[in-house]
Amino acid sequence: MASKRRVVRRAVVAGVTATIALLSLQSTAAADTEFEESDMWASRDGASLCVVKAVARDGKHAGARYEQVCYRVGPGGASIEATTSAAR
């Protein structure tokens, strides 16, 4: 439960960071901002890997993109959860 809260908290921080970066870019400057973080754990009950990436670009390919992917495996099986959002 605590791990899920931590992942959600990091996802919100990454989304807010990408939004602020995109809004703060000046139209005369070409600036790119990237944020990437991963969290993993393993125990006898299973393992988990979550990656969060947020990118804000200016110039020819202007826009913002947010991705969160979590891979989990345990006694009950394996799963992948993905959340993606983009704006131009």
The first five atom37 places (N, CA, C, CB, O) and aatype in JSON, in Angstrom:
{
  "aatype": [12, 0, 15, 11, 1, 1, 19, 19, 1, 1, 0, 19, 19, 0, 7, 19, 16, 0, 16, 9, 0, 10, 10, 15, 10, 5, 15, 16, 0, 0, 0, 3, 16, 6, 13, 6, 6, 15, 3, 12, 17, 0, 15, 1, 3, 7, 0, 15, 10, 4, 19, 19, 11, 0, 19, 0, 1, 3, 7, 11, 8, 0, 7, 0, 1, 18, 6, 5, 19, 4, 18, 1, 19, 7, 14, 7, 7, 0, 15, 9, 6, 0, 16, 16, 15, 0, 0, 1],
  "atom_mask": [
    [1, 1, 1, 1, 1],
    [1, 1, 1, 1, 1],
    [1, 1, 1, 1, 1],
    [1, 1, 1, 1, 1],
    [1, 1, 1, 1, 1],
    [1, 1, 1, 1, 1],
    [1, 1, 1, 1, 1],
    [1, 1, 1, 1, 1],
    [1, 1, 1, 1, 1],
    [1, 1, 1, 1, 1],
    [1, 1, 1, 1, 1],
    [1, 1, 1, 1, 1],
    [1, 1, 1, 1, 1],
    [1, 1, 1, 1, 1],
    [1, 1, 1, 0, 1],
    [1, 1, 1, 1, 1],
    [1, 1, 1, 1, 1],
    [1, 1, 1, 1, 1],
    [1, 1, 1, 1, 1],
    [1, 1, 1, 1, 1],
    [1, 1, 1, 1, 1],
    [1, 1, 1, 1, 1],
    [1, 1, 1, 1, 1],
    [1, 1, 1, 1, 1],
    [1, 1, 1, 1, 1],
    [1, 1, 1, 1, 1],
    [1, 1, 1, 1, 1],
    [1, 1, 1, 1, 1],
    [1, 1, 1, 1, 1],
    [1, 1, 1, 1, 1],
    [1, 1, 1, 1, 1],
    [1, 1, 1, 1, 1],
    [1, 1, 1, 1, 1],
    [1, 1, 1, 1, 1],
    [1, 1, 1, 1, 1],
    [1, 1, 1, 1, 1],
    [1, 1, 1, 1, 1],
    [1, 1, 1, 1, 1],
    [1, 1, 1, 1, 1],
    [1, 1, 1, 1, 1],
    [1, 1, 1, 1, 1],
    [1, 1, 1, 1, 1],
    [1, 1, 1, 1, 1],
    [1, 1, 1, 1, 1],
    [1, 1, 1, 1, 1],
    [1, 1, 1, 0, 1],
    [1, 1, 1, 1, 1],
    [1, 1, 1, 1, 1],
    [1, 1, 1, 1, 1],
    [1, 1, 1, 1, 1],
    [1, 1, 1, 1, 1],
    [1, 1, 1, 1, 1],
    [1, 1, 1, 1, 1],
    [1, 1, 1, 1, 1],
    [1, 1, 1, 1, 1],
    [1, 1, 1, 1, 1],
    [1, 1, 1, 1, 1],
    [1, 1, 1, 1, 1],
    [1, 1, 1, 0, 1],
    [1, 1, 1, 1, 1],
    [1, 1, 1, 1, 1],
    [1, 1, 1, 1, 1],
    [1, 1, 1, 0, 1],
    [1, 1, 1, 1, 1],
    [1, 1, 1, 1, 1],
    [1, 1, 1, 1, 1],
    [1, 1, 1, 1, 1],
    [1, 1, 1, 1, 1],
    [1, 1, 1, 1, 1],
    [1, 1, 1, 1, 1],
    [1, 1, 1, 1, 1],
    [1, 1, 1, 1, 1],
    [1, 1, 1, 1, 1],
    [1, 1, 1, 0, 1],
    [1, 1, 1, 1, 1],
    [1, 1, 1, 0, 1],
    [1, 1, 1, 0, 1],
    [1, 1, 1, 1, 1],
    [1, 1, 1, 1, 1],
    [1, 1, 1, 1, 1],
    [1, 1, 1, 1, 1],
    [1, 1, 1, 1, 1],
    [1, 1, 1, 1, 1],
    [1, 1, 1, 1, 1],
    [1, 1, 1, 1, 1],
    [1, 1, 1, 1, 1],
    [1, 1, 1, 1, 1],
    [1, 1, 1, 1, 1]
  ],
  "atom_positions": [
    [[0.82, -1.19, 0.0], [0.0, 0.0, 0.0], [0.87, 1.26, 0.0], [-0.94, -0.01, 1.2], [0.61, 2.2, -0.75]],
    [[1.9, 1.26, 0.85], [2.78, 2.43, 0.92], [3.52, 2.62, -0.39], [3.78, 2.28, 2.07], [3.77, 3.75, -0.8]],
    [[3.88, 1.52, -1.06], [4.59, 1.61, -2.32], [3.71, 2.25, -3.39], [5.05, 0.22, -2.78], [4.19, 3.05, -4.19]],
    [[2.44, 1.92, -3.41], [1.51, 2.49, -4.38], [1.34, 3.99, -4.16], [0.15, 1.78, -4.31], [1.3, 4.77, -5.11]],
    [[1.24, 4.38, -2.89], [1.13, 5.81, -2.57], [2.38, 6.56, -3.04], [0.93, 6.02, -1.05], [2.3, 7.67, -3.56]],
    [[3.53, 5.93, -2.82], [4.79, 6.55, -3.22], [4.84, 6.73, -4.74], [5.99, 5.7, -2.74], [5.29, 7.77, -5.22]],
    [[4.38, 5.74, -5.48], [4.37, 5.82, -6.94], [3.42, 6.91, -7.4], [3.97, 4.46, -7.55], [3.76, 7.69, -8.3]],
    [[2.24, 6.99, -6.81], [1.28, 8.02, -7.17], [1.84, 9.4, -6.86], [-0.05, 7.8, -6.43], [1.71, 10.32, -7.66]],
    [[2.45, 9.54, -5.69], [3.03, 10.83, -5.31], [4.1, 11.25, -6.33], [3.65, 10.76, -3.88], [4.13, 12.41, -6.74]],
    [[4.96, 10.33, -6.72], [6.01, 10.65, -7.69], [5.42, 10.97, -9.05], [7.0, 9.48, -7.81], [5.94, 11.83, -9.77]],
    [[4.35, 10.3, -9.42], [3.69, 10.58, -10.69], [3.12, 11.99, -10.71], [2.58, 9.55, -10.96], [3.25, 12.7, -11.71]],
    [[2.5, 12.4, -9.62], [1.94, 13.75, -9.52], [3.06, 14.78, -9.58], [1.13, 13.92, -8.21], [2.93, 15.79, -10.28]],
    [[4.15, 14.54, -8.87], [5.29, 15.47, -8.9], [5.85, 15.59, -10.31], [6.41, 15.0, -7.92], [6.15, 16.69, -10.77]],
    [[5.98, 14.47, -11.01], [6.5, 14.49, -12.37], [5.57, 15.26, -13.3], [6.71, 13.07, -12.9], [6.03, 16.04, -14.14]],
    [[4.26, 15.05, -13.17], [3.31, 15.76, -14.0], [3.32, 17.26, -13.76], [0.0, 0.0, 0.0], [3.29, 18.05, -14.7]],
    [[3.37, 17.65, -12.51], [3.43, 19.07, -12.16], [4.73, 19.68, -12.66], [3.3, 19.27, -10.63], [4.73, 20.8, -13.18]],
    [[5.84, 18.96, -12.52], [7.14, 19.45, -12.99], [7.12, 19.69, -14.49], [8.25, 18.46, -12.62], [7.6, 20.72, -14.97]],
    [[6.57, 18.74, -15.25], [6.5, 18.89, -16.7], [5.61, 20.06, -17.09], [5.98, 17.61, -17.35], [5.95, 20.81, -18.01]],
    [[4.48, 20.24, -16.41], [3.57, 21.34, -16.7], [4.22, 22.68, -16.42], [2.29, 21.2, -15.89], [4.13, 23.6, -17.24]],
    [[4.88, 22.81, -15.28], [5.56, 24.06, -14.94], [6.66, 24.36, -15.94], [6.14, 23.99, -13.52], [6.83, 25.5, -16.37]],
    [[7.42, 23.33, -16.29], [8.51, 23.52, -17.25], [7.96, 24.01, -18.59], [9.3, 22.22, -17.44], [8.52, 24.91, -19.2]],
    [[6.87, 23.41, -19.05], [6.28, 23.8, -20.33], [5.76, 25.22, -20.28], [5.16, 22.85, -20.72], [5.96, 25.99, -21.22]],
    [[5.1, 25.6, -19.2], [4.53, 26.94, -19.08], [5.6, 28.02, -18.9], [3.57, 26.98, -17.93], [5.36, 29.18, -19.24]],
    [[6.76, 27.65, -18.37], [7.79, 28.65, -18.1], [8.75, 28.86, -19.27], [8.56, 28.25, -16.88], [9.62, 29.72, -19.2]],
    [[8.6, 28.08, -20.33], [9.48, 28.24, -21.48], [9.16, 29.54, -22.21], [9.35, 27.03, -22.44], [7.99, 29.88, -22.42]],
    [[10.2, 30.26, -22.58], [10.01, 31.5, -23.32], [9.91, 31.18, -24.8], [11.16, 32.51, -23.04], [10.57, 30.26, -25.28]],
    [[9.1, 31.91, -25.52], [8.9, 31.62, -26.94], [10.14, 31.9, -27.77], [7.75, 32.44, -27.47], [10.28, 31.33, -28.86]],
    [[11.05, 32.74, -27.29], [12.25, 33.05, -28.06], [13.4, 32.09, -27.76], [12.69, 34.45, -27.77], [14.39, 32.08, -28.49]],
    [[13.28, 31.3, -26.73], [14.36, 30.38, -26.36], [13.94, 28.95, -26.68], [14.72, 30.52, -24.85], [12.78, 28.58, -26.54]],
    [[14.92, 28.16, -27.11], [14.66, 26.74, -27.34], [15.18, 25.99, -26.13], [15.32, 26.23, -28.67], [16.4, 25.88, -25.94]],
    [[14.29, 25.46, -25.31], [14.7, 24.77, -24.09], [13.96, 23.45, -23.97], [14.44, 25.66, -22.83], [12.77, 23.36, -24.29]],
    [[14.68, 22.44, -23.51], [14.09, 21.13, -23.25], [14.28, 20.8, -21.79], [14.71, 20.03, -24.16], [15.33, 21.09, -21.22]],
    [[13.28, 20.19, -21.19], [13.36, 19.78, -19.79], [12.92, 18.33, -19.7], [12.5, 20.69, -18.88], [11.9, 17.94, -20.27]],
    [[13.7, 17.53, -18.97], [13.36, 16.12, -18.79], [13.48, 15.74, -17.33], [14.26, 15.23, -19.66], [14.35, 16.23, -16.61]],
    [[12.59, 14.85, -16.91], [12.62, 14.3, -15.56], [12.4, 12.81, -15.68], [11.54, 14.97, -14.63], [11.47, 12.37, -16.36]],
    [[13.24, 12.02, -15.03], [13.06, 10.57, -15.03], [13.44, 10.03, -13.67], [13.9, 9.9, -16.16], [14.46, 10.41, -13.09]],
    [[12.6, 9.12, -13.18], [12.87, 8.49, -11.88], [12.33, 7.07, -11.9], [12.23, 9.31, -10.71], [11.31, 6.78, -12.54]],
    [[13.02, 6.2, -11.21], [12.54, 4.82, -11.12], [12.57, 4.38, -9.66], [13.41, 3.87, -12.0], [13.34, 4.88, -8.85]],
    [[11.7, 3.43, -9.37], [11.59, 2.88, -8.02], [11.43, 1.38, -8.16], [10.39, 3.52, -7.23], [10.61, 0.91, -8.96]],
    [[12.19, 0.61, -7.4], [12.07, -0.83, -7.5], [12.22, -1.47, -6.13], [13.11, -1.4, -8.46], [12.84, -0.91, -5.23]],
    [[11.65, -2.65, -6.0], [11.81, -3.44, -4.78], [11.65, -4.9, -5.14], [10.79, -3.01, -3.68], [11.04, -5.25, -6.15]],
    [[12.18, -5.73, -4.31], [12.04, -7.18, -4.49], [12.04, -7.83, -3.11], [13.18, -7.78, -5.39], [12.77, -7.41, -2.21]],
    [[11.22, -8.85, -2.96], [11.16, -9.62, -1.72], [10.71, -11.03, -2.08], [10.2, -8.96, -0.67], [10.52, -11.34, -3.26]],
    [[10.55, -11.85, -1.1], [10.09, -13.22, -1.37], [8.66, -13.25, -1.89], [10.2, -14.07, -0.12], [8.22, -14.26, -2.44]],
    [[7.93, -12.14, -1.71], [6.54, -12.06, -2.17], [6.42, -11.58, -3.61], [5.77, -11.14, -1.27], [5.34, -11.66, -4.2]],
    [[7.52, -11.08, -4.2], [7.45, -10.6, -5.58], [8.43, -9.47, -5.81], [0.0, 0.0, 0.0], [9.34, -9.24, -5.01]],
    [[8.24, -8.78, -6.92], [9.13, -7.67, -7.28], [8.32, -6.63, -8.06], [10.35, -8.17, -8.12], [7.27, -6.94, -8.63]],
    [[8.83, -5.41, -8.07], [8.16, -4.31, -8.76], [9.19, -3.34, -9.31], [7.17, -3.59, -7.81], [10.22, -3.1, -8.67]],
    [[8.92, -2.8, -10.48], [9.75, -1.75, -11.08], [8.8, -0.72, -11.67], [10.74, -2.31, -12.17], [7.97, -1.06, -12.51]],
    [[8.93, 0.54, -11.23], [8.11, 1.63, -11.76], [9.02, 2.72, -12.29], [7.17, 2.19, -10.67], [9.98, 3.12, -11.63]],
    [[8.73, 3.2, -13.49], [9.52, 4.26, -14.12], [8.57, 5.41, -14.47], [10.27, 3.73, -15.39], [7.51, 5.19, -15.05]],
    [[8.97, 6.62, -14.1], [8.22, 7.83, -14.41], [9.11, 8.73, -15.24], [7.73, 8.57, -13.11], [10.27, 8.96, -14.89]],
    [[8.58, 9.23, -16.35], [9.35, 10.13, -17.2], [8.44, 11.26, -17.67], [9.96, 9.36, -18.42], [7.33, 11.02, -18.14]],
    [[8.93, 12.48, -17.54], [8.21, 13.67, -18.01], [9.16, 14.49, -18.87], [7.66, 14.51, -16.81], [10.31, 14.71, -18.48]],
    [[8.69, 14.94, -20.02], [9.52, 15.7, -20.95], [8.73, 16.91, -21.44], [9.97, 14.81, -22.15], [7.56, 16.79, -21.79]],
    [[9.37, 18.06, -21.46], [8.79, 19.27, -22.04], [9.79, 19.8, -23.06], [8.47, 20.36, -20.93], [10.96, 20.0, -22.75]],
    [[9.32, 20.04, -24.27], [10.2, 20.49, -25.35], [9.66, 21.79, -25.95], [10.32, 19.41, -26.45], [8.45, 22.04, -25.99]],
    [[10.6, 22.61, -26.41], [10.28, 23.87, -27.07], [10.89, 23.81, -28.47], [10.81, 25.1, -26.26], [11.76, 22.98, -28.73]],
    [[10.44, 24.65, -29.34], [11.02, 24.69, -30.68], [10.21, 23.87, -31.66], [0.0, 0.0, 0.0], [8.98, 23.84, -31.58]],
    [[10.89, 23.21, -32.59], [10.23, 22.47, -33.67], [9.29, 21.38, -33.16], [11.28, 21.85, -34.57], [8.21, 21.19, -33.72]],
    [[9.69, 20.67, -32.12], [8.88, 19.57, -31.58], [8.31, 19.94, -30.21], [9.73, 18.28, -31.47], [8.39, 19.16, -29.27]],
    [[7.73, 21.13, -30.11], [7.23, 21.63, -28.83], [6.1, 20.76, -28.3], [6.75, 23.07, -28.98], [5.28, 20.24, -29.07]],
    [[6.06, 20.61, -26.99], [4.99, 19.86, -26.35], [5.47, 19.27, -25.04], [0.0, 0.0, 0.0], [6.61, 19.48, -24.62]],
    [[4.6, 18.52, -24.4], [4.93, 17.88, -23.13], [4.43, 16.43, -23.19], [4.3, 18.65, -21.91], [3.41, 16.14, -23.81]],
    [[5.16, 15.55, -22.54], [4.79, 14.13, -22.5], [5.08, 13.59, -21.11], [5.56, 13.32, -23.59], [6.1, 13.92, -20.51]],
    [[4.18, 12.76, -20.61], [4.32, 12.14, -19.3], [4.04, 10.65, -19.46], [3.35, 12.78, -18.26], [3.06, 10.25, -20.09]],
    [[4.91, 9.82, -18.88], [4.73, 8.37, -18.91], [5.03, 7.78, -17.55], [5.63, 7.72, -19.98], [5.99, 8.18, -16.89]],
    [[4.23, 6.84, -17.13], [4.5, 6.06, -15.93], [4.21, 4.6, -16.28], [3.62, 6.54, -14.7], [3.12, 4.27, -16.73]],
    [[5.2, 3.75, -16.08], [5.05, 2.32, -16.37], [5.49, 1.55, -15.13], [5.88, 1.89, -17.64], [6.57, 1.79, -14.59]],
    [[4.65, 0.61, -14.68], [4.97, -0.23, -13.52], [4.87, -1.7, -13.92], [4.02, 0.09, -12.31], [3.86, -2.15, -14.46]],
    [[5.93, -2.42, -13.65], [5.97, -3.87, -13.87], [5.95, -4.53, -12.5], [7.24, -4.29, -14.71], [6.73, -4.18, -11.62]],
    [[5.05, -5.5, -12.33], [4.96, -6.19, -11.04], [4.85, -7.69, -11.29], [3.74, -5.68, -10.23], [4.24, -8.13, -12.26]],
    [[5.46, -8.47, -10.39], [5.37, -9.92, -10.46], [5.28, -10.47, -9.03], [6.58, -10.53, -11.22], [5.95, -9.96, -8.13]],
    [[4.47, -11.48, -8.84], [4.31, -12.08, -7.52], [3.71, -13.47, -7.66], [0.0, 0.0, 0.0], [3.58, -13.99, -8.77]],
    [[3.34, -14.06, -6.55], [2.8, -15.42, -6.57], [1.53, -15.55, -7.41], [2.51, -15.87, -5.15], [1.25, -16.62, -7.96]],
    [[0.77, -14.47, -7.53], [-0.47, -14.5, -8.28], [-0.31, -14.22, -9.77], [0.0, 0.0, 0.0], [-1.29, -14.27, -10.51]],
    [[0.91, -13.92, -10.21], [1.14, -13.63, -11.63], [1.91, -12.33, -11.82], [0.0, 0.0, 0.0], [2.53, -11.81, -10.89]],
    [[1.86, -11.82, -13.04], [2.6, -10.61, -13.4], [1.63, -9.6, -14.0], [3.75, -10.93, -14.4], [0.58, -9.96, -14.52]],
    [[2.0, -8.32, -13.91], [1.15, -7.28, -14.5], [2.0, -6.11, -14.96], [0.09, -6.81, -13.5], [3.12, -5.89, -14.47]],
    [[1.46, -5.37, -15.88], [2.05, -4.11, -16.35], [0.96, -3.07, -16.33], [2.68, -4.26, -17.8], [-0.13, -3.29, -16.85]],
    [[1.25, -1.92, -15.71], [0.33, -0.78, -15.71], [1.04, 0.38, -16.37], [-0.13, -0.4, -14.25], [2.2, 0.66, -16.05]],
    [[0.39, 1.05, -17.29], [1.0, 2.17, -17.98], [0.04, 3.35, -18.05], [1.45, 1.76, -19.39], [-1.16, 3.17, -18.3]],
    [[0.57, 4.54, -17.83], [-0.2, 5.77, -17.97], [0.62, 6.7, -18.86], [-0.51, 6.43, -16.58], [1.79, 6.94, -18.59]],
    [[0.01, 7.23, -19.9], [0.7, 8.13, -20.82], [-0.19, 9.32, -21.09], [1.07, 7.41, -22.14], [-1.4, 9.19, -21.23]],
    [[0.42, 10.51, -21.15], [-0.31, 11.73, -21.46], [0.6, 12.61, -22.29], [-0.78, 12.46, -20.16], [1.81, 12.68, -22.04]],
    [[0.03, 13.3, -23.28], [0.84, 14.17, -24.13], [0.03, 15.39, -24.54], [1.34, 13.41, -25.39], [-1.2, 15.34, -24.61]],
    [[0.73, 16.48, -24.81], [0.11, 17.72, -25.27], [1.05, 18.43, -26.24], [-0.25, 18.66, -24.07], [2.27, 18.37, -26.08]],
    [[0.49, 19.07, -27.21], [1.29, 19.86, -28.16], [0.84, 21.28, -28.12], [1.2, 19.32, -29.59], [1.38, 22.13, -28.83]]
  ]
}
